[in-house]
Amino acid sequence: MTASPASILIINIRLIGDVILTTPLVGILKNAFPDAAIDFLVNRGTGEFLEKDPRVRRVIYSEKGSVAAGGGREGGYLGDIFRRYDLAITMNASDRGSVAALLAGTKTRVGFFVGERWYTRLWKRLLFDHLIPMPYSTHVALLNKLVANALGVEVGQLRVTIYWDGEDEARVDQFLAHAGVTGPFFVIHPFARWRYKYWQMERIAALSDRVAERYGLCPVWTSSPSKEEVALLELWAGQCRYRPALVKGEFSLNQMSCLLSRSSLYLGLDTAITHLAAAAGVPLVACTGQPSGSAGHRGTMTGPWPSSAPCRGAFSGTAISSSCRRSIHVSRAARPAATTRGARAPACSGSKWMRSWMPLPVSKRISRQG
């Protein structure tokens, strides 16, 4: 096993979902090295939720389009990390993450590589003490286990963990009271970062009405602060017979996790909020596809659709053909909602088009701070 480090930097300069699915590594490292201080380097807008994780000492930000550090001050993050860590780990194969690990780690560095060319592997080997081939056919959560194995650290059950505090709970209580949500409710998040992942809004509205009517649950729809998403949220909520309460991007990810933990059901797409719902142990149904497992792009974010689905293999570049999602009908989407509701852990039953969504071996847990 690696000698116990006094300080650890985890580098994940990617998207929100990637950072969320790196939280199991924090637990693994804390169990192995309880006295180590753990910091994160992430893109601004992807890791703020980590600031409420009591296991994390500090979150350092890479600003979009620059290397400016967070905290409202100018300058680069390189000065914050340069030779300050006994152990540096980058969770992807990007050159930017690799260079950050090189500059930060003084004793041990762990990283990933892509490509079969000998010179690609050679220069990465010069940077890292432990170099891991990037397994694009493997769920992204399992990267945590690969890092732990490289360090000789014992791995138990992988746990995705998001923390929130009393202020977050009060914010959610205030929203629910103001919106008149006094009983059981379900959450729909109808948006994703990429438009090819969208489902038709008119069908989402119809599904919302069907679930509300059949189960007596109050609908709560959520979005990011994006003006486009908020406009669509308001437009289609107005078409519903059962008017949803709307969260128009006001919630942090910690507050969203708190909200989701109280819900009876979650319906959504392949997006970070779906990861939060899974972590909360909420019964959920998500419309998601299987990207190609080639090294050309990442096929690791979600579980696959059944192999019998007609959309299997219908790709356009790195995107799943949107015509596949257009063929999903409300009645098919409602079936797994019926089989999932009532279970406090995501089930694996459902129609061939939409299934209860579950990252492969990741257990779901939400924790409160304070």
Helices and strands as residue ranges (DSSP letters): E 7-12, H 16-20, H 23-32, E 37-43, G 48-52, E 58-62, H 78-81, E 85-90, H 95-104, E 105-113, H 118-127, E 130-133, G 140-142, H 143-151, E 159-164, H 166-179, E 185-189, G 195-197, H 201-215, E 218-223, H 227-237, E 245-248, H 253-262, E 265-269, H 272-280, E 284-287, E 315-316, E 319-320, H 322-326, H 330-340, E 363-368
